[in-house]
Structures are given as C-alpha cells and as structure tokens.
Amino acid sequence: MTDQPDRLFAKPLNPVPDFAFNQDVARVFNDMIRRSVPGYLLLVEQIGLLAARFAKPNSLLYDLGCSLGAVTFELRKIKASGARVIAVDNSAAMLERCRANLAFTAKDHPLLPVELVQADILQLKWQPASVVVINFTLQFIPPDQRLSLLQRIRQNLMPGGVLILSEKLRFTDESTEQLLTELHLDFKRKGGYSELEIAQKRDALENVMQPDSLQTHQQRLLQAGFSQVHPWFQCLNFGSILSVA
C-alpha cells in the first residue's frame, strides 16, 4: 500500500466532519502525524529503547492504539526471548495498513511475533504484560473513563512492568499554553499546511480529542497505582511519561 500526502483538509468543508480514523485518514496518516506531531520520529525510536529496558522474556508487550504500527515495529525489535507483541486498534482501516507495513518491514529482521487485534481498548481482555504503550490515544478516550483504563493496565502489569504514555499536553499557565500553541502552529506551517488546513483540522478534532495537563496525567497515574511516574520527553506541547508498576 502506498501512503499519500495529507490533503484531507485542503479544500473548504461545510460542515467540517468530526475526525475519524477511517480509510481516508489511514491513507495519509504517516504524512499527517510527521507534519502534525513535533519530535514524532525521535519519540517512537526512544520508546523502543525504553521498552527494551523493561521488557521481560516470555511476556506480552502491548501497543494500544497502534495505528499503522510505528511503535509496534519498535517493540518487535526488542530482544526478549519468548515475548510477544499485541497491537490493538479499533479502526479496521488502520489495522489493514498496519498489517501491510509489518509484513513489508519484517523481511530482513528477526522480530518478535505480533498479534493484531481490532478492539476497543476499554473492552480489551487483558493478559499479564511487562510493557504497555499508549501513544497519542488516551486523549481520544472519554475523560471519565481514563482512570479506570489506567487502573486495568496497572493491574495487569507484571512487577517492574511499565506504561509509556504519550499525549498532546495542555498547560494551566495561560502564557505557556499560548506560546506552545503558537509554536506548534508554526511547526505545521513549516510542514506545508495552509491556514485553511490548520483551521479545519482543529475544528474536526474539537469534539473528539481532549488533552490533559501534565499534572493531571501524573496525578491520575499515581491514583491508578503506579509507584513511579517520570516525564521523560517533551517537544513543544507533546510529551511522554514513563510509569513503573
């Protein structure tokens, strides 16, 4: 499957539909996320290094909201005898391309086996795991269900297991929020997005994506039962947290 450039919001839309991970988005997702999330490629690479430190032999490694499989592929490269990767997404369109991407990249590398699962992560049947990754997915979960999801993850992590959570962040300090929002817009403009594209995508996401502050994430993770919560990555208003069971 050939990825296409992201031009989904290049023409005026009236009304602008809510954002959905459908076939149209799946076709352009690689281009979209690289031009929308500053530091994305470095973040994915570093997630692989972090996960490798905590992955245990004969355990499961979860990628929740796996999209096209970028994090899944990093997890597959980990050297942990008998370990398996379970990649979960609720979008059939995204999983179809994920499957094709993994098949293409698996040719020349000895990789961990992976199981692709189409499911709502809120309804997932869990198995004990040493690593769970949620990369820019919790922000699409209803806020009142986020804590219970994190509690289930914590309950199913092996001793010393970790959750790696990456999210767009909002900031309680108004001047910080304004500055980083403006810098993120500059990043998008530099990537070739027009003002129309930026505005229409913002409208599309307004009702479906609700970011939290770093402090809210930290408090929720501690409430869910994690013993250590470490912010370890930030690029503009995007960040990642390492939480240890």
N, C-alpha and C positions, 0 to 999 in steps of 0.2 A: 504494500500500500504506500502511495506517495503522499507525503504531507504537503499541504498547501499553505500559502501565506494567509495571514489573518486579515480578511477584508469584510468580516461579518457586519461591522457597524459603519462601513464606509459610505453607505447611501442613507438618506433620511428615512426613518421608520416611524410610522404613525398608526397605532401606538408602538412604543418600544416594548417588545415582549420580555417577560422575566427570563433571566439567564437560566439555561438548562444544558446539561452535559449530553447533548444529542449528537446525531450524525454530523451536523454542520460544525459543531464545536470540536468534535473528535478529529475531523479532517485538518483543522488548523491549530490544534492545541499546542503542539510543540513550538510553533512560531509564537502563539499567543502568550504562553507562560514565560518564554525567554524575554519577550518585549514588555511584559507586564510586571514581573517579579524581579527586582534588582537582586543580583547575587545568587540567582536560582541554581546555575550550574555548579558553582562552588559549594553551595549548601548541600546539594544532592551528593556530591563527591565526599564531603565531610561526614554526612550521615552514614555513608558506607564505612568510613573509618571508625566512627563512634560505635556503630553496631557491631563491628568486628571485635571490639574490645570486650563486649558484654555477651556476645552470642555463645551459647553453650552447646557442646556436642549432643546429638540426639534430641534437640529441642525444636520448637517452632519459632519462626520469625514472621511476624505479621506486618503487612503493608496495607493499612486501612485507607481507602480512597486512593487506590493505586493508579488511577487514570491510565496513562499509556505505558506505565511500567518503568519509569526512570529510577525510582528508588528500589523497586523490585529487582532490577538488574544489579544494582549495587549490593543488595543483600545476597543475591545469588553468588557473588564472587567471594563471599566470606568462606574461610577455611574452618569449618566446624563439622567434623565427621558425624554423619547421620542426621544432620539438621535439615529442615525443610522450610520453604517459604510459602506462606499462604497470602495471596494478593486478592484483596476484596474491593469491589466497586459495585454500586447499584446501577450503573449505566452499561447496558449491553453494547452500545456503540463504542464506548471507551475500552471495554474489555476485548472487543473484537480486534481493535488496533493494538492493544497491549499484547495479545496472543501473537499477532503477526510480528511485532517488534522483538519479542523474546525469542521467537523461532529464528529470526534473522541474525540476532546477535549471539546466539548460542553455538554457532558453527565452530568457532576456533577456541573456545574456552571451556575448561572443566568447571561446571557450575552446579550449585545446589539445585535439587528438584524444586519446582514451583507448582502450586495448585492455584488456578484462577477460580474465584468464587463470585458469582453475581448475587449480591445480598445487600440489604440494609444493615449497616454495621450496628444499628440499635437492636437488631433482632438476631445477631450472629450467635451461633452455638460455639462457645469458646473451648479451646483446649489449652493446657498449660504452655506458656511461651517464655522465652528468655529475652526477646526483643519485640517491641511493638512500635511501629512508626505511623504517625498521623500527620501527613504533610499537606497543609492548607485544606483541611477537610472539616475540622471541628467547627470552623466559622460558618459552615452551611447547616450545622445541626441546630435545631431549636434550642435557645439558651437554657430553657428549663429542663432539658434532657442531657446537658453536657456533663454535669456532675455524676449522674447515675452511670453514664457510659464510662467515665474515667474510673469510677469505683469498680465496675465489672472488669476493666482492664487490669487494675491493680490486684484484684482478687485472683486473677488467672496468670499473673506473672510469677515465675519461679523466684526463689530467694536470690537477691542480687540482680534480678532482671531489670530492664529499663524501658521506659516510654520516651520516645523522641517526638516532641510535638512542635510543629512549625505552623505559624499563623501570621496573617496580617495583623498589625497591632494598632490600636488607637491609644491616644495619650490624654491623660486627665489635665495636664498643663496645656492651656489653650495655645500659647505661643509655640510650644514644641509641636503640637498637633498641626498647627498651621504651616510651620516651616517644613516639616517632613512630608506633609501632603503636597506642598508646592514643589519640593524636590522630586517627589515621586511623579508628579505631572511632567516635570522637566525630563525625567528619565523616559517617560512614554513618548514625549515629543521627539526626543533624540532618537528613539527607536523607530520613528516614522509614522506614529499615529497622528491623525489630524484632530483638531478641536472637536469636530463632529463625532469622530470615533470615540474619543475620550468621554464626551458628554453622554453619548448614547449607551456605552457600556456601563458607565456609572449608574444610569437610570435602570438598566437591565439587572444590575446586581443589588439595587437598593432594597428590594423586598426579600432577597434570598440569602444574602451574606451579611452577618452581623459580627464584626470583630470585637474582641475584648481588649482591655488593657493588659499589660504585662503583669501588673499587680493582681488583677482578677484571676489570670491564669495561675499564678503562683499560689494564691490562696486556695483556689479550687483544687489544685493538685495535692496540696497538703491535706485538705479536707478529705480528699479521696483516699488518703492513707499512704502516700509516698513519703519516704523518710528523708530524701534529699531532692531538692529542686534547684537546678542550675541553669540559668540563662547562659547560653554559650555562643549564640550567633545573632547579629543584627545587621541588616543593611537597610538604611532608611527606615520605613515603617513596616518592615518584615523581620520576623525573628524566630528563634527556635529555642526550646527548653529541653534539657535532659533531666528526667525524673527517675530516681532509683527506688526500687521497691524496698 
